[in-house]
Amino acid sequence: MSERVFVEQNFTPVELSQLLTKVKDLKAEGYRFGQACATVVDDTFEIIYSFDKDYQLVNLRLVISQGDEVESITGVYWPAFIYENEMHDLFGIQFNHMELDYEGNFFKVAEPTPWNPKK
């Protein structure tokens, strides 16, 4: 049986203006898109984008304020439309230039943006 090696995960902070450039760089380096998720931290949103290459994750950590608009990464990694539509519907985060935008109808929810405390 082979020995498992666990590597501590890193979270690289990224500015809103740098996000798309960093994502394009990862794509050019051969990384695949793994996932994106959001959460509320104090009065901000934290979005984590995870990418994989050779079983190693790279995580980009984006912190935005209410009302900030995020450039979609679907032009680089098309499957991100699932995560971006989810974050839009549940948190109210606005993504610009999504390749597939459900315009707030990705989920059927009882109230708009139920996970956004400032709605």
Secondary structure, DSSP 8 states (H G I E B T S, - for coil): ----------EEEE-GGGHHHHHHHHHHTT-EEEEEEEEEETTEEEEEEEEEETTEEEEEEEEEETT-EEE-STTTSGGGHHHHHHHHHHH--EEES-SS--TT-SS--SSSSTT-TT-
